[in-house]
Amino acid sequence: MFINQKITKFYFFLLFFSIFPSISQANEGVPLNNIAINETVRPVSSVIFEDFSGNEISLNDYRGKLVLINFWATWCAPCKKEMPSLDLLYQKSGFKNLKIFAVNMENPNQSKTKKFFTNLNINNLEIFFDKDFDFVKEFKLRGMPTTILINKKGEEFAKIIGEVNFVDKKFIKWLLKYD
């Protein structure tokens, strides 16, 4: 009987710990398959990048805001597909502290990037550049589009790898928890 109790406990713990991660993710309410949520938040160093006019921008200046950094390129088909939904996300009135940086990852070319935004009717987003590719080093980027999510404390808490619909209702509901 003692052996049966041990076997029963063993199977209980095995079942519990095999189910626990999925329970955790279900409770988290992660809306998309391509969101990787960090188990431990990662402090982000002060990366310097440029706005469309060449003015320096520091991520440290946006502490206290939910920051979404979207990395894209004019030649990237999935970037082109997701950019209109990112533009719509920025105009959503439910966000109080959201700052979106659409960072072009090519050598800065104002006319090419402006044409890209114009052709897609992007009206709410600004174009940013990372001429020294500091973001590539900081976030270990491997492809585009990639979106980094940074909490109000300046810590990376999630990464979206690949194309998403930024106005998906489940995604917005999930993201509002961090606003």
MIVO-114123 format. One record per atom (N, C-alpha, C): x, y, z; residue in three letters. Coordinates in steps of 0.001 Angstrom, whole numbers, padded with zeros to 6 digits, always signed. Layout:
<nodes>
XYZALA;...
</nodes>
This chain:
<nodes>
+000825-001192+000000MET;+000000+000000+000000MET;+000869+001255+000000MET;+001957+001228+000754PHE;+002868+002367+000836PHE;+003444+002686-000541PHE;+003767+001670-001315ILE;+004318+001853-002657ILE;+003257+002458-003574ILE;+002005+002013-003449ASN;+000928+002576-004276ASN;+000731+004059-003991ASN;+000853+004462-002718GLN;+000718+005876-002373GLN;+001835+006694-003011GLN;+003057+006162-002996LYS;+004182+006866-003616LYS;+003977+007009-005121LYS;+003503+005932-005743ILE;+003263+005974-007188ILE;+002159+006982-007494ILE;+001103+006989-006701THR;+000010+007934-006898THR;+000506+009365-006748THR;+001311+009638-005720LYS;+001861+010984-005518LYS;+002759+011377-006681LYS;+003565+010414-007136PHE;+004463+010683-008249PHE;+003670+011113-009488PHE;+002622+010344-009824TYR;+001815+010684-010990TYR;+001072+012006-010801TYR;+000634+012286-009584PHE;-000027+013558-009302PHE;+000933+014725-009572PHE;+002147+014653-009036PHE;+003120+015724-009253PHE;+003522+015824-010723PHE;+003685+014697-011353LEU;+004031+014693-012776LEU;+002931+015376-013583LEU;+001691+015027-013324LEU;+000568+015634-014016LEU;+000458+017123-013691LEU;+000601+017477-012425PHE;+000488+018868-011993PHE;+001532+019742-012666PHE;+002789+019304-012656PHE;+003852+020128-013221PHE;+003850+020130-014752PHE;+003262+019128-015353SER;+003167+019161-016813SER;+002026+020071-017259SER;+000997+020215-016425ILE;-000134+021093-016751ILE;+000149+022527-016317ILE;+000910+022729-015266PHE;+001116+024056-014682PHE;+001565+025113-015684PHE;+002520+024827-016571PRO;+002906+025876-017525PRO;+001752+026327-018417PRO;+000927+025404-018854SER;-000183+025810-019700SER;-001219+026592-018906SER;-001403+026263-017641ILE;-002307+027039-016796ILE;-001755+028444-016648ILE;-000455+028558-016423SER;+000175+029858-016275SER;-000027+030701-017532SER;+000180+030103-018691GLN;+000020+030850-019932GLN;-001435+031216-020151GLN;-002354+030322-019809ALA;-003772+030633-019976ALA;-004164+031792-019073ALA;-003646+031819-017855ASN;-003938+032917-016947ASN;-003341+034213-017449ASN;-002217+034127-018093GLU;-001565+035315-018627GLU;-002406+035916-019747GLU;-003173+035069-020426GLY;-004031+035563-021494GLY;-003268+035980-022729GLY;-002176+035308-023026VAL;-001358+035651-024183VAL;-002180+035437-025449VAL;-002404+036500-026217PRO;-003348+036426-027331PRO;-002794+035885-028650PRO;-001485+035889-028834LEU;-000921+035505-030120LEU;+000174+034463-029942LEU;+000313+033596-030938ASN;+001324+032537-030865ASN;+002751+033058-030930ASN;+002972+034189-031573ASN;+004339+034651-031776ASN;+004793+035695-030755ASN;+004112+035759-029606ILE;+004577+036611-028514ILE;+005389+035746-027557ILE;+006618+036149-027327ALA;+007468+035470-026348ALA;+007540+036362-025120ALA;+006939+035897-024030ILE;+006948+036663-022791ILE;+008163+036249-021977ILE;+008930+037223-021547ASN;+010123+036939-020756ASN;+009719+036399-019388ASN;+010348+035324-018962GLU;+010098+034813-017618GLU;+010572+035823-016583GLU;+011673+036472-016875THR;+012210+037530-016033THR;+012383+038763-016906THR;+011850+039892-016444VAL;+012009+041115-017236VAL;+013487+041461-017351VAL;+013838+042108-018459ARG;+015240+042427-018727ARG;+015401+043930-018841ARG;+016223+044538-017961PRO;+016462+045976-018065PRO;+017034+046327-019438PRO;+016572+047446-019980VAL;+017024+047895-021289VAL;+017986+049057-021087VAL;+019134+048981-021746SER;+020092+050079-021630SER;+019578+051279-022424SER;+020174+052404-022224SER;+019738+053618-022913SER;+020244+053608-024347SER;+019426+053100-025227VAL;+019770+053069-026635VAL;+019433+054431-027238VAL;+020359+054941-028032ILE;+020150+056219-028718ILE;+019838+055918-030186ILE;+018766+056529-030690PHE;+018401+056396-032095PHE;+017914+057754-032575PHE;+017460+057854-033802GLU;+017126+059159-034372GLU;+015694+059218-034872GLU;+015108+060422-034751ASP;+013812+060640-035372ASP;+014028+060986-036845ASP;+012954+061269-037553PHE;+013013+061523-038994PHE;+013901+062713-039340PHE;+013984+063681-038428SER;+014786+064887-038674SER;+016238+064749-038247SER;+016607+063595-037691GLY;+017987+063380-037252GLY;+018245+063743-035805GLY;+017209+064094-035047ASN;+017367+064389-033620ASN;+017535+063094-032835ASN;+018432+063133-031843GLU;+018673+061936-031032GLU;+017535+061696-030055GLU;+017172+060425-029923ILE;+016129+059987-029010ILE;+016760+058955-028080ILE;+016440+059025-026797SER;+016931+058049-025825SER;+015744+057315-025221SER;+015841+056002-025147LEU;+014771+055223-024531LEU;+014551+055614-023069LEU;+015607+056058-022393ASN;+015468+056456-020985ASN;+014468+057586-020796ASN;+014257+058396-021822ASP;+013315+059511-021728ASP;+011861+059049-021692ASP;+011622+057764-021896TYR;+010257+057253-021971TYR;+009907+056312-020818TYR;+010678+056386-019747ARG;+010303+055637-018543ARG;+008961+056161-018063ARG;+008119+055285-017548GLY;+006781+055677-017129GLY;+005756+055487-018238GLY;+006222+055046-019401LYS;+005333+054768-020527LYS;+005490+053309-020948LYS;+004436+052778-021502LEU;+004498+051480-022158LEU;+005075+051744-023543LEU;+006218+051142-023837VAL;+006910+051412-025099VAL;+006863+050167-025982VAL;+006480+050394-027218LEU;+006445+049344-028222LEU;+007391+049784-029334LEU;+008432+048998-029571ILE;+009398+049322-030629ILE;+009237+048297-031736ILE;+008834+048770-032903ASN;+008619+047902-034047ASN;+009755+048108-035038ASN;+010438+047030-035368PHE;+011556+047082-036306PHE;+011076+046598-037664PHE;+011306+047402-038692TRP;+010775+047123-040011TRP;+011744+047584-041085TRP;+011443+047186-042325ALA;+012221+047606-043489ALA;+011269+047764-044662ALA;+011627+048613-045605THR;+010758+048886-046757THR;+010619+047668-047668THR;+011608+046772-047677TRP;+011586+045599-048541TRP;+010880+044401-047896TRP;+010462+044548-046645CYS;+009905+043443-045855CYS;+008389+043335-046079CYS;+007936+042274-046765ALA;+006507+042089-047056ALA;+005656+041966-045776ALA;+006069+041173-044766PRO;+005271+041115-043542PRO;+005219+042464-042813PRO;+006279+043250-042913CYS;+006280+044601-042313CYS;+005215+045456-042978CYS;+005172+045373-044295LYS;+004198+046139-045067LYS;+002778+045721-044697LYS;+002578+044448-044458LYS;+001250+043939-044132LYS;+000789+044383-042734LYS;+001714+044410-041748GLU;+001311+044720-040377GLU;+001312+046225-040058GLU;+002015+047027-040829MET;+002177+048450-040510MET;+000846+049204-040380MET;-000151+048980-041252PRO;-001420+049696-041060PRO;-002089+049393-039712PRO;-001994+048155-039234SER;-002599+047841-037935SER;-001807+048481-036795SER;-000503+048614-036950LEU;+000309+049306-035941LEU;-000086+050782-035896LEU;-000325+051363-037057ASP;-000771+052756-037134ASP;-002118+052932-036430ASP;-003029+051996-036636LEU;-004341+052057-035983LEU;-004223+051874-034472LEU;-003322+051016-034031LEU;-003114+050809-032593LEU;-002742+052115-031919LEU;-001925+052899-032603TYR;-001458+054152-032004TYR;-002584+055156-031793TYR;-003636+055070-032579GLN;-004734+056017-032403GLN;-005811+055484-031477GLN;-005683+054254-030987LYS;-006670+053697-030067LYS;-006726+054557-028816LYS;-007910+054956-028440SER;-008065+055872-027306SER;-007932+055181-025955SER;-007956+053874-025911GLY;-007885+053165-024637GLY;-006519+053231-023964GLY;-005496+053630-024690PHE;-004155+053694-024129PHE;-003842+055098-023628PHE;-003309+055176-022420LYS;-002946+056473-021835LYS;-001449+056726-021912LYS;-000662+055663-021846ASN;+000790+055804-021725ASN;+001560+055051-022807ASN;+000960+054835-023947LEU;+001607+054060-024998LEU;+002443+054957-025896LEU;+003688+054545-026131LYS;+004570+055218-027084LYS;+005062+054165-028061LYS;+004850+054411-029337ILE;+005279+053473-030373ILE;+006405+054101-031180ILE;+007468+053338-031342PHE;+008578+053741-032197PHE;+008630+052769-033370PHE;+008378+053253-034574ALA;+008507+052451-035788ALA;+009911+052717-036326ALA;+010822+051801-036042VAL;+012242+052007-036348VAL;+012624+051269-037626VAL;+012999+052039-038634ASN;+013455+051473-039893ASN;+014871+050946-039694ASN;+015105+049724-040138MET;+016392+049073-039906MET;+017286+049040-041137MET;+017072+049976-042029GLU;+017937+050119-043196GLU;+018805+051348-042983GLU;+019773+051565-043856ASN;+020505+052824-043797ASN;+019492+053946-043970ASN;+019557+054979-043138PRO;+018546+056041-043186PRO;+018357+056600-044597PRO;+017111+056557-045050ASN;+016739+057082-046355ASN;+015345+057688-046198ASN;+015297+058996-046034GLN;+014035+059672-045738GLN;+013009+059531-046865GLN;+013436+059681-048102SER;+012465+059631-049198SER;+011881+058227-049352SER;+012701+057210-049210LYS;+012241+055824-049354LYS;+011264+055446-048235LYS;+011592+055824-047000THR;+010722+055469-045874THR;+009440+056295-045887THR;+009536+057550-046271LYS;+008348+058411-046366LYS;+007393+057866-047433LYS;+007937+057430-048555LYS;+007122+056845-049624LYS;+006431+055568-049128LYS;+007145+054750-048377PHE;+006582+053522-047791PHE;+005370+053871-046932PHE;+005509+054862-046035PHE;+004409+055276-045163PHE;+003260+055883-045973PHE;+003574+056696-046951THR;+002545+057333-047779THR;+001741+056289-048544THR;+002420+055327-049154ASN;+001741+054278-049922ASN;+000809+053434-049064ASN;+001117+053309-047774LEU;+000281+052516-046862LEU;-000711+053373-046070LEU;-000743+054673-046349ASN;-001614+055615-045626ASN;-001359+055600-044121ASN;-000094+055587-043742ILE;+000284+055628-042335ILE;+000271+057096-041900ILE;-000625+057440-040973ASN;-000815+058835-040591ASN;-000464+059142-039144ASN;-000407+058136-038282ASN;-000212+058378-036855ASN;+001205+058100-036373ASN;+001902+057234-037061LEU;+003251+056854-036654LEU;+004293+057809-037206LEU;+005383+057910-036469GLU;+006555+058640-036949GLU;+007596+057621-037385GLU;+008496+058047-038226ILE;+009590+057189-038691ILE;+010822+057488-037859ILE;+011460+056418-037379PHE;+012705+056529-036628PHE;+013759+055673-037312PHE;+015027+056022-037065PHE;+016152+055295-037661PHE;+017138+054864-036588PHE;+017813+053765-036858ASP;+018871+053264-035981ASP;+020131+053118-036829ASP;+020729+054264-037164LYS;+021833+054271-038135LYS;+023047+053471-037673LYS;+023270+053362-036362ASP;+024419+052597-035853ASP;+024044+051170-035488ASP;+022801+050793-035723PHE;+022284+049455-035421PHE;+022487+049053-033958PHE;+022304+050031-033064ASP;+022408+049752-031631ASP;+021288+048839-031145ASP;+020105+048954-031752PHE;+018992+048088-031364PHE;+019287+046631-031681PHE;+019942+046391-032815VAL;+020296+045025-033198VAL;+021139+044391-032096VAL;+022092+045157-031582LYS;+022963+044661-030512LYS;+022195+044498-029205LYS;+021418+045503-028829GLU;+020703+045488-027551GLU;+019680+044358-027481GLU;+018907+044168-028541PHE;+017814+043199-028515PHE;+018118+041918-029282PHE;+019326+041805-029795LYS;+019744+040609-030533LYS;+018724+040251-031617LYS;+018418+041247-032444LEU;+017425+041060-033495LEU;+017929+040095-034549LEU;+017017+039259-035023ARG;+017391+038262-036024ARG;+016572+038358-037290ARG;+015521+039141-037275GLY;+014684+039249-038461GLY;+013647+040338-038281GLY;+012912+040579-039344MET;+011879+041602-039310MET;+010601+041037-039903MET;+009506+041506-039409PRO;+009354+042466-038323PRO;+009557+041810-036959PRO;+010076+042588-036051THR;+010200+042203-034644THR;+009727+043396-033827THR;+008957+043113-032791THR;+008455+044167-031923THR;+008861+043857-030498THR;+009457+044839-029840ILE;+009882+044712-028443ILE;+008903+045499-027587ILE;+008478+044901-026471LEU;+007569+045550-025535LEU;+008327+045857-024253LEU;+008287+047126-023851ILE;+009030+047594-022677ILE;+008036+048192-021687ILE;+008118+047738-020434ASN;+007183+048224-019419ASN;+007568+049620-018934ASN;+006775+050151-018018LYS;+006977+051517-017534LYS;+008274+051690-016752LYS;+008863+050597-016294LYS;+010133+050664-015560LYS;+011336+050597-016491LYS;+011095+050498-017793GLY;+012188+050424-018756GLY;+012738+049020-018909GLY;+011884+048013-018724GLU;+012312+046617-018808GLU;+011582+045917-019952GLU;+012333+045150-020728GLU;+011722+044349-021787GLU;+010950+043210-021132GLU;+009655+043130-021423PHE;+008858+042051-020847PHE;+008348+041071-021895PHE;+008413+041447-023173ALA;+007961+040544-024227ALA;+008538+040961-025570ALA;+008500+040006-026495LYS;+008984+040235-027855LYS;+008012+039549-028802LYS;+007672+040238-029872ILE;+006829+039652-030909ILE;+007718+039419-032117ILE;+007791+038179-032530ILE;+008648+037825-033657ILE;+007751+037516-034844ILE;+007868+038339-035871GLY;+007042+038158-037053GLY;+005859+039106-037060GLY;+005042+038916-038052GLU;+003898+039791-038320GLU;+002750+039524-037355GLU;+002081+040604-036933VAL;+000888+040486-036106VAL;-000150+041516-036548VAL;-001366+041286-036106ASN;-002431+042261-036270ASN;-002510+043015-034950ASN;-002002+044222-034916PHE;-001922+044991-033677PHE;-003281+045470-033178PHE;-004311+045378-033984VAL;-005636+045783-033529VAL;-006530+044587-033213VAL;-005942+043408-033119ASP;-006665+042229-032668ASP;-007197+042519-031259ASP;-008482+042289-031032LYS;-009112+042638-029753LYS;-008441+041947-028566LYS;-008056+040690-028736LYS;-007394+039963-027646LYS;-006031+040578-027333LYS;-005310+040975-028381PHE;-004004+041601-028187PHE;-004153+042931-027454PHE;-005097+043747-027874ILE;-005297+045055-027231ILE;-005675+044879-025759ILE;-006579+043946-025492LYS;-006984+043689-024090LYS;-005782+043275-023251LYS;-004944+042415-023793TRP;-003750+041950-023096TRP;-002782+043108-022886TRP;-002558+043914-023902LEU;-001597+045011-023829LEU;-002059+046104-022874LEU;-003347+046333-022789LEU;-003885+047362-021882LEU;-003531+047086-020414LEU;-003270+045828-020073LYS;-002880+045490-018696LYS;-001543+046131-018314LYS;-000740+046465-019319TYR;+000594+047014-019066TYR;+000630+048532-019198TYR;-000480+049148-019626ASP;-000545+050595-019867ASP;-000602+051374-018571ASP;
</nodes>
